[in-house]
Amino acid sequence: MSNPWLGIPLEDYEGHMSAPSVAQAPLLGEQLAAAVKRHRPAGVAVIGCAGGNGLELLDPTQVERVAAVDINPRYLEVLRARHARRFARLDLYCEDVQSATLDFGPVELIFAALLFEYVQVPAALATMRRNCPPGGVLVAVLQLPADGQPLVSASAFRSLEALAPVMRLMDPAEFSRHAQAAGFTLQDSTTQVLESGKRFEVMSFRG
């Protein structure tokens, strides 16, 4: 079965995420920027990078390398056009993060937002641990259940509805157990709540 992310135009995804009723794009960009500011990595990997949401907030004089991973080649083409001249080194990987052969590291910070809802978590975490050096950081953003809220927020961009059948929310405690089994140690976890009522858990781990 084809991955539904391959059939969603980037303009639909970005329009959906930036729509006032959804407003998730600013949250994810801010969390990426905050993680970089906090941990000051020379290299950052963004898994499920789409068109590069949040990269525009990073200081290219402080981040020497960005590794961008996504399964959709069209997303990566747009990301390259937007950011290739901003960073000293921008490496693009059109691969499935669950692949046992994906090699994008080592990088000191791995940022994966709203990704684990669509993958086999142990396989994805194994890839991230393999590419994370000792002492490196994984920041994961998980969507939490919200009363009265659909899994995929309603918007004018109907192509996003294809995600609902394959989306599985991950309990933070369960995710933490998977991360620990992969070799990560939980450092801290905070809950972010949007005006829409959607809730997200931002979890930081050490490798």
C-alpha positions as CSV (number, residue, x, y, z in Angstrom):
1,M,0.0,0.0,0.0
2,S,1.3,3.4,-0.9
3,N,2.3,5.7,1.9
4,P,-0.4,8.5,2.1
5,W,2.3,11.1,2.6
6,L,3.4,10.6,-1.0
7,G,0.0,11.8,-2.2
8,I,-0.3,15.0,-0.1
9,P,0.9,18.2,-2.0
10,L,3.2,20.3,0.1
11,E,1.1,23.3,-0.4
12,D,-1.9,21.4,1.2
13,Y,0.2,20.3,4.1
14,E,1.7,23.7,4.8
15,G,-1.7,25.4,4.3
16,H,-3.3,23.0,6.7
17,M,-0.6,23.3,9.4
18,S,-0.7,27.1,9.1
19,A,-4.4,27.5,9.0
20,P,-5.7,29.5,12.0
21,S,-8.0,26.6,13.0
22,V,-4.9,24.3,13.1
23,A,-2.0,26.5,14.0
24,Q,0.5,23.7,14.4
25,A,3.2,25.0,12.1
26,P,4.2,27.8,14.5
27,L,4.4,25.4,17.4
28,L,6.7,23.0,15.6
29,G,8.9,25.7,14.4
30,E,9.2,27.3,17.8
31,Q,10.0,23.9,19.4
32,L,12.8,23.2,16.8
33,A,14.3,26.7,17.4
34,A,14.1,26.2,21.2
35,A,15.8,22.9,21.0
36,V,18.7,24.3,19.0
37,K,19.0,27.3,21.3
38,R,19.0,25.0,24.3
39,H,21.5,22.4,23.1
40,R,23.6,24.4,20.7
41,P,24.3,21.5,18.3
42,A,26.7,21.8,15.4
43,G,24.6,19.3,13.4
44,V,20.8,19.0,13.4
45,A,18.6,16.3,11.8
46,V,15.0,17.0,11.1
47,I,13.0,13.9,10.5
48,G,9.8,14.3,8.5
49,C,11.1,17.7,7.5
50,A,8.4,18.4,4.8
51,G,9.3,21.8,3.3
52,G,11.6,22.8,6.2
53,N,9.2,24.3,8.7
54,G,11.3,25.9,11.5
55,L,14.6,26.0,9.6
56,E,14.0,29.6,8.8
57,L,14.2,30.3,12.5
58,L,17.7,28.8,12.9
59,D,20.9,30.9,12.8
60,P,23.1,29.4,10.0
61,T,26.2,30.8,11.7
62,Q,25.5,28.6,14.7
63,V,24.3,25.4,13.0
64,E,27.0,24.0,10.7
65,R,25.0,21.1,9.2
66,V,21.3,20.3,8.7
67,A,20.3,16.7,7.7
68,A,16.7,16.7,6.4
69,V,14.9,13.4,6.1
70,D,11.6,12.9,4.4
71,I,9.9,10.1,2.4
72,N,8.4,12.6,-0.1
73,P,11.0,13.7,-2.8
74,R,8.9,16.7,-3.8
75,Y,9.0,18.1,-0.2
76,L,12.8,17.9,-0.3
77,E,13.0,19.7,-3.6
78,V,11.2,22.6,-2.1
79,L,13.3,22.5,1.0
80,R,16.5,22.6,-1.0
81,A,15.3,25.6,-3.0
82,R,14.4,27.4,0.2
83,H,17.4,26.7,2.4
84,A,20.4,25.4,0.3
85,R,22.1,28.8,0.4
86,R,21.4,29.4,4.0
87,F,23.4,26.6,5.6
88,A,27.0,25.7,5.1
89,R,25.9,22.1,4.7
90,L,22.4,20.9,3.9
91,D,22.1,17.1,3.3
92,L,18.8,15.7,2.1
93,Y,17.7,12.1,2.5
94,C,14.7,10.8,0.7
95,E,14.2,7.7,2.7
96,D,11.9,6.0,5.2
97,V,13.1,6.6,8.8
98,Q,12.2,3.0,9.6
99,S,14.9,1.8,7.2
100,A,17.7,-0.2,8.9
101,T,20.2,1.3,6.4
102,L,19.4,5.0,6.7
103,D,22.6,6.8,7.7
104,F,22.4,10.6,8.2
105,G,24.5,11.0,11.3
106,P,26.2,11.6,13.6
107,V,24.3,14.7,14.6
108,E,24.1,16.2,18.1
109,L,20.4,16.9,17.8
110,I,17.6,14.9,16.2
111,F,14.2,16.6,16.0
112,A,11.1,14.5,15.1
113,A,7.8,16.2,15.4
114,L,4.4,14.5,14.7
115,L,6.3,11.6,13.1
116,F,5.9,8.7,15.5
117,E,2.1,8.7,14.9
118,Y,2.8,7.2,11.4
119,V,5.7,4.8,11.8
120,Q,6.7,1.6,13.7
121,V,8.2,3.3,16.7
122,P,10.9,0.8,17.6
123,A,12.2,0.8,14.0
124,A,12.3,4.6,13.8
125,L,14.0,4.9,17.2
126,A,16.6,2.3,16.2
127,T,17.5,4.5,13.2
128,M,17.7,7.6,15.4
129,R,19.8,5.9,18.0
130,R,22.2,4.6,15.4
131,N,22.7,8.2,14.1
132,C,22.9,9.9,17.5
133,P,26.4,10.0,19.1
134,P,26.8,9.5,22.9
135,G,25.4,12.5,24.7
136,G,23.4,13.5,21.6
137,V,19.7,14.6,22.0
138,L,16.5,13.4,20.5
139,V,13.5,15.8,20.8
140,A,10.1,14.2,20.0
141,V,6.8,16.0,19.6
142,L,3.8,13.7,20.1
143,Q,0.2,14.6,19.6
144,L,-2.0,13.8,22.6
145,P,-5.7,12.9,22.7
146,A,-8.0,15.9,23.0
147,D,-11.7,15.5,23.9
148,G,-14.0,16.4,21.0
149,Q,-11.1,16.8,18.6
150,P,-10.5,14.7,15.5
151,L,-7.1,13.1,15.0
152,V,-6.5,15.3,11.9
153,S,-7.9,18.8,12.5
154,A,-10.5,20.0,10.0
155,S,-9.4,22.4,7.4
156,A,-10.0,23.3,3.7
157,F,-7.2,21.0,2.7
158,R,-9.1,17.7,2.2
159,S,-6.0,15.7,1.1
160,L,-4.9,15.6,4.7
161,E,-7.9,13.4,5.5
162,A,-6.0,10.4,4.0
163,L,-3.8,10.5,7.1
164,A,-6.5,9.6,9.6
165,P,-6.8,5.9,8.9
166,V,-3.0,5.4,9.4
167,M,-2.5,7.7,12.4
168,R,-2.0,6.2,15.8
169,L,-1.5,8.4,18.8
170,M,1.4,7.4,21.1
171,D,1.1,7.5,24.8
172,P,4.1,9.4,26.2
173,A,4.8,6.7,28.8
174,E,4.7,4.0,26.2
175,F,6.9,6.1,23.9
176,S,9.4,6.6,26.7
177,R,9.6,2.9,27.2
178,H,10.3,2.4,23.5
179,A,13.0,5.1,23.6
180,Q,14.6,3.6,26.7
181,A,14.7,0.2,25.0
182,A,16.4,1.9,22.0
183,G,19.1,3.4,24.3
184,F,17.7,6.8,25.0
185,T,17.2,8.3,28.5
186,L,14.4,10.7,29.2
187,Q,15.5,14.2,30.3
188,D,12.3,16.1,30.5
189,S,8.8,16.4,29.1
190,T,6.4,19.3,28.8
191,T,2.8,19.6,27.5
192,Q,1.9,22.3,24.9
193,V,-1.8,23.3,24.4
194,L,-3.0,25.2,21.4
195,E,-6.1,27.5,21.4
196,S,-7.9,24.8,19.4
197,G,-7.6,22.5,22.4
198,K,-5.1,20.2,20.6
199,R,-2.4,19.0,23.0
200,F,1.2,18.0,22.3
201,E,4.0,16.4,24.4
202,V,7.5,17.7,23.8
203,M,10.0,15.1,25.1
204,S,13.8,15.3,25.3
205,F,16.1,12.3,25.5
206,R,19.8,11.8,25.8
207,G,21.6,9.2,23.7
